[in-house]
Amino acid sequence: MSRRSRRRHTGDAEINITAFMNLMVVLVPFLLITAVFSQISILELNLPATTPAVQQQEDKKPIVLEVLIYKNRLEVVDRQTGPLKIIPDIGNSHDYDTMVKTLKAVKNRFPDITEITLLLEANTPYDVLVTTMDKVRLTKQVINGTAESAELFPDIAIGDAPPDKQNTSSINSVEGGAA
């Protein structure tokens, strides 16, 4: 019995990895085919500065564009001169087409301006912010029968909108009438 046990231990053991290799040959292409490749876009945003040196620098610009986003309207504003266009909502959504037309007119008049600031009312939905950012950044133009993307204002800054004076005056009148 001692001879049999010695023979078993003295022989080289072979590992059969053929089944494992077959599994890997099938599994790797399957995982590569089913993998979801997503594209991540990152926009560089700037916060509006309130230092006096920056204020003086902005005063030298011909126009300082802002889009104020409220619940019931959009306002395209030049910080130096005031509102350019107040765009009321259509139904339950913002009128982005009118906003884009207004911004195209501003871009045609001031082609060197690339900065715009989006000022949001508190509790503005995220999808409204993203849609507005997309609309102010790029637009579609038809050139020689083909639709092409054109830049409007790619340098976007975000901030808080001033309190909505239209809504607060209507709330005060309702409260005053009830008293």
VEXSE-52985 format. One record per atom (N, C-alpha, C): x, y, z. Coordinates in steps of 0.02 Angstrom, whole numbers, padded with zeros to 5 digits, always signed. Layout:
<rokols>
XYZ ...
</rokols>
This chain:
<rokols>
+00040-00059+00000 +00000+00000+00000 +00042+00063+00000 +00098+00057+00028 +00142+00115+00031 +00169+00132-00039 +00177+00083-00082 +00201+00097-00149 +00148+00133-00190 +00086+00115-00184 +00033+00148-00222 +00026+00221-00203 +00030+00237-00140 +00023+00306-00118 +00082+00348-00141 +00141+00318-00146 +00199+00354-00169 +00192+00370-00244 +00165+00325-00281 +00158+00336-00353 +00108+00392-00367 +00057+00395-00328 +00007+00448-00339 +00038+00517-00327 +00078+00523-00278 +00106+00587-00260 +00165+00606-00303 +00200+00560-00332 +00259+00576-00371 +00241+00600-00441 +00184+00583-00468 +00165+00604-00535 +00145+00678-00537 +00160+00712-00593 +00141+00783-00601 +00066+00788-00613 +00036+00834-00577 -00036+00845-00584 -00047+00897-00640 -00097+00884-00683 -00113+00931-00736 -00179+00964-00720 -00181+01029-00733 -00243+01066-00724 -00274+01077-00792 -00335+01057-00798 -00371+01064-00862 -00410+01130-00859 -00385+01182-00894 -00418+01248-00894 -00454+01261-00959 -00465+01210-00998 -00499+01218-01062 -00570+01245-01052 -00606+01219-01004 -00675+01242-00992 -00675+01315-00971 -00627+01335-00929 -00623+01405-00907 -00606+01450-00965 -00561+01430-01009 -00543+01471-01067 -00602+01478-01114 -00640+01424-01123 -00700+01428-01165 -00750+01478-01136 -00757+01477-01071 -00802+01525-01038 -00779+01597-01050 -00714+01610-01044 -00688+01678-01055 -00696+01700-01127 -00686+01655-01174 -00693+01671-01245 -00765+01692-01260 -00813+01663-01228 -00883+01680-01239 -00903+01741-01197 -00879+01745-01136 -00901+01797-01089 -00874+01867-01107 -00812+01872-01127 -00783+01938-01142 -00819+01973-01200 -00829+01941-01258 -00867+01976-01311 -00938+01993-01290 -00970+01949-01252 -01038+01962-01229 -01040+02025-01185 -00993+02031-01139 -00991+02090-01096 -00976+02153-01135 -00932+02149-01185 -00916+02207-01225 -00976+02229-01268 -01013+02182-01293 -01071+02198-01335 -01127+02229-01292 -01137+02204-01233 -01193+02228-01191 -01174+02289-01149 -01112+02309-01150 -01092+02368-01111 -01124+02430-01140 -01143+02475-01097 -01174+02538-01119 -01119+02591-01117 -01105+02618-01176 -01056+02671-01180 -01094+02737-01182 -01087+02776-01130 -01123+02840-01127 -01074+02898-01137 -01102+02950-01165 -01061+03010-01176 -01079+03060-01122 -01029+03085-01088 -01041+03133-01035 -01018+03201-01060 -01063+03249-01056 -01046+03317-01076 -01037+03359-01014 -00986+03399-01014 -00973+03443-00958 -00970+03514-00984 -01010+03557-00955 -01008+03627-00972 -00972+03665-00916 -00929+03709-00935 -00894+03749-00884 -00937+03810-00870 -00958+03817-00807 -01000+03872-00787 -00960+03919-00742 -00979+03982-00744 -00947+04032-00702 -00999+04063-00657 -00980+04076-00595 -01025+04111-00550 -01015+04186-00561 -01070+04224-00561 -01062+04296-00571 -01023+04327-00513 -00976+04369-00528 -00935+04401-00477 -00966+04468-00458 -00956+04487-00396 -00984+04550-00372 -00931+04598-00347 -00868+04586-00364 -00815+04631-00342 -00816+04695-00383 -00796+04751-00354 -00798+04815-00391 -00756+04816-00454 -00698+04783-00454 -00655+04782-00514 -00690+04748-00572 -00726+04694-00557 -00762+04658-00610 -00821+04701-00633 -00854+04736-00587 -00910+04779-00606 -00887+04833-00655 -00829+04863-00643 -00803+04915-00688 -00786+04885-00756 -00760+04825-00756 -00742+04792-00818 -00806+04776-00858 -00859+04755-00825 -00922+04740-00859 -00954+04804-00886 -00945+04860-00853 -00974+04923-00876 -00944+04943-00943 -00884+04921-00959 -00852+04939-01022 -00880+04899-01080 -00912+04842-01066 -00940+04801-01119 -01001+04835-01149 -01014+04825-01214 -01072+04857-01244 -01138+04829-01218 -01138+04765-01198 -01199+04734-01172 -01179+04678-01124 -01215+04673-01070 -01205+04619-01021 -01271+04582-01018 -01273+04524-01051 -01336+04487-01059 -01353+04444-00999 -01416+04444-00981 -01443+04401-00929 -01510+04373-00952 -01523+04312-00934 -01590+04283-00943 -01616+04266-00874 -01671+04298-00855 -01703+04286-00790 -01757+04233-00801 -01755+04181-00761 -01802+04125-00769 -01849+04127-00709 -01912+04143-00723 -01964+04143-00672 -02015+04088-00689 -02061+04076-00644 -02110+04022-00654 -02154+04035-00715 -02172+04098-00727 -02221+04112-00778 -02193+04150-00838 -02126+04161-00840 -02099+04199-00896 -02022+04194-00898 -01995+04214-00954 -01923+04224-00962 -01912+04298-00977 -01857+04325-00952 -01840+04394-00967 -01769+04396-00994 -01761+04426-01053 -01695+04437-01081 -01678+04510-01064 -01623+04518-01027 -01607+04583-00997 -01535+04602-01012 -01524+04666-01024 -01456+04694-01024 -01447+04725-00955 -01397+04703-00919 -01387+04726-00850 -01377+04802-00847 -01351+04831-00900 -01337+04902-00900 -01397+04946-00918 -01440+04922-00962 -01495+04963-00986 -01564+04939-00964 -01571+04876-00947 -01635+04850-00925 -01662+04796-00971 -01727+04782-00965 -01757+04726-01004 -01755+04739-01079 -01736+04687-01116 -01739+04688-01188 -01804+04658-01212 -01824+04603-01180 -01887+04570-01199 -01912+04528-01141 -01975+04535-01125 -02008+04493-01075 -02051+04443-01113 -02039+04379-01101 -02070+04326-01141 -02117+04286-01095 -02182+04297-01099 -02228+04257-01057 -02231+04185-01081 -02251+04141-01034 -02256+04070-01050 -02312+04058-01100 -02304+04004-01138 -02357+03981-01183 -02387+03918-01150 -02447+03922-01129 -02477+03866-01093 -02442+03856-01027 -02413+03796-01017 -02378+03781-00955 -02303+03777-00963 -02277+03801-01020 -02205+03796-01031 -02176+03862-01055 -02112+03869-01047 -02077+03930-01068 -02074+03933-01144 -02075+03993-01171 -02072+04005-01243 -01999+04012-01264 -01966+03955-01273 -01896+03956-01291 -01884+03981-01362 -01932+03971-01407 -01922+03993-01476 -01915+04069-01479 -01958+04105-01444 -01953+04178-01442 -01889+04201-01410 -01868+04165-01356 -01805+04183-01323 -01746+04175-01371 -01746+04120-01409 -01691+04107-01456 -01691+04160-01511 -01750+04180-01536 -01754+04233-01587 -01726+04298-01560 -01742+04314-01499 -01717+04376-01467 -01641+04372-01460 -01616+04314-01437 -01544+04307-01428 -01506+04308-01495 -01537+04281-01548 -01506+04285-01614 -01500+04357-01637 -01552+04397-01624 -01550+04468-01643 -01495+04504-01605 -01487+04488-01540 -01434+04519-01501 -01366+04496-01527 -01360+04433-01544 -01296+04407-01569 -01278+04439-01636 -01328+04451-01679 -01314+04485-01743 -01290+04556-01731 -01316+04588-01680 -01296+04657-01666 -01228+04660-01630 -01215+04612-01586 -01152+04609-01548 -01119+04541-01558 -01087+04528-01615 -01061+04461-01629 -01002+04441-01585 -00967+04489-01553 -00909+04472-01512 -00928+04451-01442 -00989+04462-01421 -01011+04445-01353 -01024+04370-01350 -00993+04335-01301 -01003+04263-01293 -01030+04246-01224 -01033+04296-01178 -01053+04282-01110 -01128+04295-01100 -01157+04253-01058 -01227+04263-01037 -01233+04236-00966 -01277+04266-00928 -01289+04244-00860 -01362+04221-00854 -01372+04162-00827 -01439+04137-00814 -01454+04148-00741 -01506+04186-00726 -01525+04199-00658 -01590+04162-00645 -01589+04118-00595 -01645+04073-00583 -01683+04093-00520 -01748+04087-00525 -01790+04095-00467 -01781+04034-00422 -01793+04043-00358 -01788+03986-00311 -01836+03931-00333 -01815+03869-00324 -01854+03809-00341 -01868+03802-00415 -01823+03826-00457 -01829+03816-00529 -01811+03743-00544 -01853+03708-00581 -01838+03638-00597 -01773+03631-00636 -01738+03577-00623 -01673+03564-00655 -01680+03560-00731 -01732+03528-00756 -01740+03521-00828 -01750+03588-00862 -01781+03636-00828 -01788+03704-00856 -01720+03736-00862 -01677+03729-00811 -01609+03756-00813 -01570+03726-00871 -01571+03660-00878 -01532+03626-00930 -01558+03645-00999 -01624+03647-01008 -01652+03666-01073 -01633+03737-01091 -01636+03782-01043 -01618+03852-01056 -01544+03857-01073 -01501+03820-01037 -01430+03820-01052 -01417+03796-01123 -01451+03743-01143 -01443+03717-01211 -01465+03767-01264 -01521+03802-01250 -01548+03850-01299 -01504+03912-01306 -01474+03936-01252 -01433+03997-01256 -01363+03981-01283 -01342+03919-01278 -01274+03900-01299 -01269+03889-01374 -01315+03851-01402 -01313+03834-01473 -01382+03844-01505 -01381+03856-01570 -01444+03861-01607 -01434+03827-01675 -01489+03810-01706 -01487+03780-01773 -01496+03835-01825 -01454+03833-01876 -01461+03879-01932 -01462+03838-01996 -01503+03860-02044 -01505+03827-02109 -01460+03866-02157 -01407+03833-02179 -01360+03864-02226 -01355+03819-02287 -01373+03847-02344 -01373+03809-02408 -01414+03746-02404 -01470+03748-02370 -01515+03691-02366 -01497+03639-02314 -01442+03649-02277 -01424+03601-02225 -01426+03636-02157 -01451+03600-02108 -01455+03626-02040 -01388+03617-02005 -01362+03672-01979 -01298+03670-01944 -01306+03703-01876 -01264+03682-01828 -01264+03713-01763 -01221+03776-01764 -01246+03828-01731 -01208+03890-01726 -01207+03912-01653 -01150+03940-01632 -01144+03962-01562 -01182+04028-01553 -01217+04032-01497 -01247+04095-01476 -01203+04125-01421 -01213+04100-01361 -01176+04125-01303 -01150+04065-01262 -01091+04039-01280 -01067+03977-01248 -01039+03987-01177 -01020+04048-01159 -00993+04060-01092 -01050+04077-01044 -01071+04027-01006 -01131+04033-00965 -01111+04039-00892 -01142+04086-00858 -01136+04093-00786 -01206+04085-00757 -01211+04061-00696 -01276+04053-00665 -01278+04089-00598 -01337+04107-00577 -01345+04142-00513 -01419+04144-00493 -01433+04179-00440 -01501+04186-00415 -01534+04247-00446 -01597+04240-00466 -01635+04295-00494 -01658+04340-00438 -01667+04404-00452 -01696+04448-00401 -01768+04427-00388 -01795+04447-00331 -01865+04428-00316 -01912+04451-00372 -01961+04410-00385 -02009+04423-00438 -02058+04477-00415 -02052+04537-00442 -02094+04593-00421 -02165+04586-00447 -02175+04553-00504 -02242+04544-00531 -02283+04498-00486 -02253+04443-00463 -02290+04397-00420 -02302+04426-00350 -02253+04462-00322 -02262+04489-00255 -02314+04544-00255 -02320+04583-00309 -02371+04636-00310 -02440+04605-00315 -02448+04550-00353 -02514+04519-00358 -02532+04484-00292 -02482+04457-00256 -02495+04426-00191 -02516+04478-00140 -02482+04536-00141 -02498+04589-00094 -02568+04617-00107 -02587+04623-00171 -02654+04649-00186 -02708+04600-00163 -02695+04535-00168 -02744+04486-00145 -02749+04489-00069 -02691+04494-00036 -02693+04497+00037 -02726+04562+00060 -02713+04618+00025 -02742+04681+00043 -02817+04681+00033 -02840+04647-00020 -02912+04644-00034 -02948+04601+00016 -02914+04551+00045 -02946+04505+00092 -02952+04538+00160 -02910+04586+00175 -02911+04616+00242 -02964+04665+00252 
</rokols>
